[in-house]
């Protein structure tokens, strides 16, 4: 009589799963909650006047809640810079002290949805709305959004890779980082790609000056908004999320996997012995 042996496949699958890349997703902003980004615990709003003086928190005229998001006027009250970041420059700390590491070796993605409603076009090397992402090792990328084009900033802040594209609609973007490469996807289609940069930036000579604050030297830094005094515009910010990949295998999990595999080997040998 041949006896059948049932292997706990669920346990084996779970154990082997520890060897697969894991991911962590963190919601930075959800416009459907009907609150401002600064009220959701991951991003902070900030704006600078033309003289480089920060506007007091809660200054009105910049933000207004709209259905499914928030509308931002980047030159309200004479502001030169205005937007949202995961880093508070006034306290030199992250809004969320436990913000995950943006490790390009394992890979990470930034999912976001915003539309450029109006924008100026004073310089081909500047954009009123930008996404800045700086990972570990200060490698990162800055993507500028114009009324009819999207482009990457080179390390010296000249125009890099670009594509004709209208960011005025409700578009789901993904900035995907892996190794030293980036990809920008719009509604799941790649529209831009290239190499990461290490930006050379002198904050004291910017216009307006940022003093000693250099966001391009802050690992794990994110910014959505207007970071230039040469352009301004309005945009509607609807959502943002970051997903971190990790290949770390906990020792206890690896031991569990090896233990189950060892048990499976014993069962197979026993089964063959009985069958013969």
C-alpha positions in Angstrom: 0.0 0.0 0.0 1.3 3.3 -1.0 0.7 6.0 1.6 0.3 9.7 0.5 2.0 12.5 2.4 0.6 16.0 2.5 3.1 18.8 2.7 2.1 22.0 4.4 2.6 24.0 1.2 1.3 27.2 2.7 4.1 27.2 5.2 6.6 26.4 2.5 5.3 29.2 0.4 5.4 31.7 3.3 8.9 30.6 4.2 10.2 30.9 0.7 8.5 34.2 0.4 11.1 35.7 2.7 13.6 35.3 -0.1 11.6 37.4 -2.5 11.9 41.2 -2.6 9.7 42.8 0.0 8.1 46.3 -0.4 6.9 49.0 1.9 4.4 51.6 0.8 3.8 54.9 2.6 1.0 57.3 1.7 2.4 60.8 1.7 -0.9 62.6 0.7 -4.4 61.5 0.0 -6.5 64.3 -1.4 -9.7 62.3 -1.0 -9.4 62.9 2.8 -10.4 66.5 2.3 -7.5 67.9 4.3 -4.3 69.8 3.5 -1.0 67.8 3.0 0.4 69.3 6.1 -2.4 67.8 8.2 -1.6 64.2 7.2 1.7 63.8 8.9 4.2 63.2 6.1 4.6 66.5 4.2 4.9 70.1 5.3 4.0 73.2 3.3 6.6 76.0 3.0 7.1 79.2 1.0 9.7 81.9 0.7 9.4 85.6 -0.1 11.5 87.2 -2.8 13.9 88.2 0.0 14.3 84.6 1.2 12.2 85.0 4.4 9.9 82.1 5.1 6.2 82.9 5.3 4.7 82.1 8.7 2.9 78.7 8.9 -0.8 79.0 8.1 -0.4 82.0 5.8 -3.5 82.1 3.7 -3.7 82.6 0.0 -1.4 79.8 -1.1 -3.5 76.6 -0.6 -7.2 75.8 -1.1 -8.9 72.4 -0.7 -10.5 71.3 -3.9 -12.5 68.1 -4.6 -10.0 65.3 -4.4 -7.0 67.4 -3.6 -5.5 70.8 -2.9 -4.8 73.7 -5.3 -1.6 75.7 -4.8 -0.7 79.1 -6.1 3.0 79.3 -6.1 3.4 83.1 -6.4 0.8 84.0 -3.8 1.8 86.9 -1.5 4.9 87.5 -3.7 6.3 84.0 -2.9 9.3 82.8 -5.0 9.3 79.2 -3.7 6.3 77.3 -2.6 5.5 73.6 -2.2 5.4 70.5 -0.1 8.3 68.5 1.3 9.0 65.6 3.6 11.7 67.7 5.3 11.3 70.7 7.5 14.1 73.2 6.7 13.3 75.3 9.7 13.9 72.5 12.2 16.4 70.5 10.1 14.4 67.3 10.5 12.0 65.1 8.6 8.3 65.6 9.1 8.1 61.8 9.8 11.2 60.8 11.8 10.7 57.2 10.6 10.6 58.1 6.9 12.1 55.2 5.0 15.5 55.1 3.2 15.3 55.8 -0.5 17.9 53.2 -1.5 18.4 53.2 -5.3 20.3 49.9 -5.1 17.1 48.0 -4.0 14.8 50.4 -5.9 11.9 52.7 -5.0 9.0 54.4 -6.7 7.2 57.6 -6.1 3.6 57.5 -7.2 1.8 60.9 -7.5 -1.0 62.7 -9.2 -1.1 66.4 -9.9 -2.0 68.7 -12.8 -0.3 71.8 -13.9 -3.2 74.3 -14.3 -1.2 77.5 -15.3 2.5 78.2 -15.6 4.8 80.8 -16.9 7.6 80.1 -19.4 10.4 82.5 -18.6 13.3 80.1 -18.9 13.8 76.9 -20.9 15.9 75.5 -18.0 13.3 76.1 -15.2 9.8 74.9 -14.5 7.1 76.3 -12.2 6.3 72.8 -10.9 8.9 70.2 -10.1 9.4 66.9 -8.3 12.7 66.5 -6.6 13.8 63.1 -5.2 17.2 62.7 -3.6 18.1 59.2 -2.4 20.9 57.7 -0.4 24.3 58.9 -1.5 22.8 62.1 -2.7 21.9 60.6 -6.1 18.5 61.7 -7.4 16.6 63.4 -10.1 14.5 66.6 -10.5 11.7 66.5 -13.0 10.2 69.8 -14.2 6.6 70.2 -15.5 5.7 72.8 -18.0 2.4 73.5 -19.8 3.3 71.3 -22.7 6.5 69.4 -21.8 8.2 67.5 -19.0 12.0 67.5 -18.6 14.8 66.3 -16.3 17.2 68.8 -14.8 20.9 68.1 -15.5 23.3 68.2 -12.6 24.1 71.9 -13.4 20.4 72.8 -13.7 20.3 72.9 -17.5 17.6 71.2 -19.4 18.1 67.4 -19.8 15.9 64.7 -21.2 12.6 66.1 -22.2 9.3 65.0 -23.8 6.3 66.9 -25.3 3.5 66.2 -22.9 0.6 68.1 -21.4 0.4 67.7 -17.6 -2.8 69.6 -17.4 -5.1 66.6 -16.9 -5.7 64.1 -14.1 -2.5 62.0 -14.7 -1.1 59.2 -12.5 2.7 59.4 -12.5 5.3 57.0 -11.3 8.9 58.0 -10.8 10.7 54.7 -10.7 14.3 54.5 -9.4 16.6 51.5 -9.7 20.4 51.5 -9.6 21.6 54.7 -11.2 18.6 55.0 -13.6 15.2 56.6 -13.4 12.0 56.2 -15.4 9.0 58.5 -15.4 5.7 56.8 -16.3 2.4 58.6 -17.0 -0.7 56.4 -16.8 1.6 53.3 -16.8 3.5 54.4 -20.0 7.1 55.4 -19.9 7.6 59.0 -21.1 11.1 59.8 -19.8 14.2 57.9 -18.6 17.9 58.5 -18.0 20.6 58.5 -15.4 20.4 59.8 -11.8 22.3 63.0 -11.0 24.4 64.4 -8.2 23.4 68.0 -8.2 25.9 70.8 -7.8 24.0 73.6 -6.0 25.1 76.7 -4.2 22.2 77.8 -2.0 23.7 81.1 -1.1 23.7 82.2 -4.7 20.2 81.0 -5.7 17.5 83.6 -6.3 16.2 84.1 -3.7 19.0 82.7 -1.6 18.5 79.7 0.6 21.3 80.5 3.0 23.0 77.3 4.0 20.1 75.0 3.2 21.0 72.6 0.4 18.1 70.2 -0.3 20.3 68.3 -2.9 22.6 67.2 -0.1 19.8 65.7 2.1 19.4 62.0 1.6 15.8 60.8 1.3 14.5 64.3 0.4 11.3 64.8 -1.5 9.7 68.0 -2.8 6.6 68.7 -4.8 6.1 72.3 -6.0 7.8 75.5 -7.2 11.5 75.6 -6.4 12.6 78.5 -8.6 12.2 82.2 -8.5 12.1 82.4 -12.3 8.8 80.8 -12.8 5.4 80.5 -11.1 2.1 78.8 -11.6 -0.9 77.0 -10.2 -1.2 73.2 -9.7 -3.6 70.8 -8.2 -2.0 68.1 -6.0 -4.1 65.0 -5.6 -2.0 62.2 -4.1 1.5 61.0 -3.4 2.9 57.6 -2.2 6.4 56.1 -1.9 7.1 52.4 -2.3 10.4 51.1 -1.1 11.8 47.7 -2.3 13.9 45.6 0.1 15.8 42.3 -0.3 16.6 42.0 3.4 16.0 38.4 4.7 15.4 38.3 8.5 17.7 35.6 10.1 14.8 34.0 11.9 12.8 33.8 8.7 15.7 32.3 6.8 16.1 29.7 9.5 12.4 28.9 9.3 12.6 28.4 5.5 15.6 26.2 5.8 13.9 24.2 8.5 10.8 23.6 6.5 12.9 22.6 3.4 14.9 20.2 5.6 11.7 18.6 6.9 10.4 18.3 3.3 13.6 16.4 2.4 13.1 14.0 5.2 9.5 13.4 4.1 10.5 12.8 0.5 13.1 10.2 1.6 10.6 8.5 3.9 8.0 8.4 1.2 10.4 6.8 -1.3 11.4 4.2 1.3 7.8 3.2 2.0 6.9 3.1 -1.7 9.7 0.7 -2.5 
